[in-house]
Amino acid sequence: MDIKGQAAIVTGGASGLGGATADMLAQVGAKVAIFDLNEELGKAKAAEIGGTFIKVNVTDESNVEAAIAEAEGVHGKARILVNCAGIGPPKKVIDREGNAIPLKDFTSIVNVNLFGSFNVLSKFAASLHTADLIGEERGVIINTASVAAFDGQIGQAAYAASKGGIVGMTLPVARELARYGIRVMTIAPGLFLTPLMASLPQEAQDSLGRQVPFPPRLGNPTEFAAMVQSIVTNIMLNGETIRLDGAIRMAPK
């Protein structure tokens, strides 16, 4: 699909991987709607790229449905969805005193990362599936997992489970939506220079970067955005998870 002129939605698009993706889509001519909870950053990013910001809780069904309708009212039928919204505070199964973590600490991460991604993609697909074809397809959905889906570290049980769920649903959802000409892909990034990483001391950033076989550094969010661009423009990419990680395989901790 040619991105120029198409309407796109990016969840978590106010900053980080989502922000870089919003930048890229706007630069190549897309009309971008940013879905995020951070109003200050979201409005600033939308103004910067000439897009639209809508405050969205990805776990709220009615909120997401209304936001998609609002975005399409401004930009027309959305053909591209990139799900980048997510959280990931570390939490061990058992704390230092030997107590099990509260279940809510686990479910809150799964709720945003997995349920939120599914909530948005399902509402997006429902809106898109009867639209006119553009060439051979109607649109594309790109979800964001993590290498933690495969190499989850100690303290990442909830995060790894949530990202593993995204990987696991990629093929069945792609198979289901194939009849409508809607592709579904997932990117599993490794260590990237997100706002969370940028908050670490430079020494810590450099140490983490050296763990990557090649290139031996943290990934740049623009490189994630470049992968999004490749997926959107290559119709043969469907039903697959792509590791974008410089060949890293995470150690236990």
N, C-alpha and C positions, 0 to 999 in steps of 0.2 A: 504494500500500500504506500502510495506517495503521501507523505505526512503533510505537505503544504496544503493549507486550506481546510484541513480536518479539525474537528473539535476533539479535544482530549481532556481527560480528567486525571489528576494526580493526587492520590491521597498521601498525607504526610508531605505535601509539596512545599511547605514553608521553608524548609531547610534540609541540610544533609543530602542523602541520595535522592530524595524526592525533589528538593530544591534544584539540584543539578539537572534532574530530568525535566523539570518545568522549564528551566533555562534553555535546554537543548531543543525541546519541542517548539518553544516560541521562536527560537533563532532560525529554525527551518520552516517556519510559516504556519504552525498549528495555532489554533485558538484554545488557550489553556485555562481550565478551571482548577483552582487549587482547593482541595478539601483538607482542612486542618483545624485543630482546636486552638492553636496559638494565633489569636487575632492580630497581634502586633506584627509578628513576623510574616504571617500569611498575607496581610494587606500590603505590607511593604514589598514582598516578592511579586504579588500580582501587579502592583503599580510599576515595578521595575521591568516586567516583561510584557506589559500591556494585556494582562489577563484578568481573570475574575477570581475573587476569593469568597469562599462560603465556609462558615464555621460549621464543622461536621463532626459528630461523634460516630465513628464507623460501626459501633456496636448497636446503634439505635436504628431500628428498621424504618420507622416513619421519617426520621431525620435524613437518612440516606436517600430514601425514595424522593422526598421533597427536594433535596439538594441536587439530585440528578435532573429533575424536572426544571429546577431553577437554572442550572448551568445550560441545559439545552435550550431554554427560553432565550438565553443570551447569545449562545454560540451555534445553535443548531444541533442536530443529532450527533451525539458523541460516538466516535468510532474507535477511540483509543482509551484504554484504562490502564493506569500503572498504579498498583497498590504498593505504597511504601510506608504507610502508617504502621507504627509498631512500638512496643516498649520492651525492655529487657533487663530489669534490675536482677542481679544475681541473688540466689537464695538456695541454700543447701536443704536437703531433705530433713536432716536432723541438725539442730543448732549445737553450740558448744556444751550446753548443759544436757544434751541428749534428748531434747524435746522435739517432737515432730513439728514441722512448720504448719501454721494454719492453712487449711485447704484454700482459703480465699487468696492467699499469696500465690498459689499455683494457678488457680482458675482466672485470676485477673489478667495474667500474662497471656494465657491461652485465649481468653475472651477477646482481647484486643487484636492479637497477632493472627490467630486462625479464624475465629468466628467473625471478626471484623472484616478480614479479607474476603471471606465467603459472602458475608452480607452485602458488601459493595459489589462484588462481581456478579452475584445473582440478580440484584436489582438492575445493574448495568445490562446484563444479558437479556433480561425481560424487556427492557426498553428498546434494545437494539435488534432483537431477532426478527422483527417484521419490516425493518427498514430496507430500502432499496440496496441492491448489491453495488459495490464499487469494483468493477472487474469481476474477479472470482470470489470475493469475500465481502463480508459486512463490517468486520472489525477485529480487534485483537485485545486480549486481556493479558497483562503481564503482572505476575505476583512476585513479591520479594521474600525469599526464604533466607537461608544462611548456611555456611558450612557447618554450623552447629547442628543442623539437621542430620549430619553424617558423623561429625567429630565432636559431639557435645562434651564440654568440659565439666569438671566438678563444680557444682553450683548452678549449672545451666539446665537442670532437669526440665523446668517449665518452659524455658526459652527453646530448648532443643525439641521438646514435644510439640510446641506450637509451630515451629518451622518445619519439623518433620511432617506435620499434618498438611502444611501447604504443599510440600513436595508430593505427598501421597495423593492429594486430590487433583494434581495437575493433569494426569493422563485421563482419569475417568471424566473429568469435566470437559476436557478437550474432545473426547470421544462423543460426549453428549451434545456439545454445541457445534460439532462438525456439520451436522445437517443444516445448520443455519449460516454456515460460512463464517463462524466466529472462532478464531484461534485462541489457544490458551498456552501460555508459557510461564516458566518460573526462572528467576535468576537467584543463585545462591552465592552472595558475595562473601569474601573472606574478610581480612582486616582492612577496613577503609577509614580514611580520615574524615569521619563524621564529627559533628559538634561534641559528642561524648568523648571521642578520641582526642579531639583538639584541646579538651580541658585538662588532659594529662600533661605532666612535665615533658619537655622536649626529650629528655633522656629516656623516659618511659616509651614515648612514641618511637624513638629510634630503635630501642630494644625490641619492641614488638615488630617493627618493620624488618629487622634482621632475621626474624623467624621465617620470613617468606623466601622460598628458594629463588625465585626470579619473577619479576624484579624484586630485589631485597629491600622493600620499602612498603609503607602503607599505600593502599589503593587510593586514587583520586576519584571523588564522586563523578567527575566528568567522564571517567572510564566506565563507570556504571551506566551513565547516560548514553554513552556510545553503544553499549550493548543493547540498551532499549531501542535505540535507533535502528540497529541492525535487525533486531527481531521484527520491528514494525514493517520494515521495508522488504523483508525476505519471507515470502508467503510459505515457503517449505518448512519454516521453523514452527513446529506445533507439537504440543503434548510432551514437552521435554523440560528438564531442569538443567540449566547450564551453571556449572561452578565457575565463578569469576574470582580466582583466589591466588594466582601466581604459583599454583601447585602446593600450597600449604596443606598440611594435615595436622590438625591441632593436637597438642599433647594433652594428657589428662587434666593438667592445671598449669 
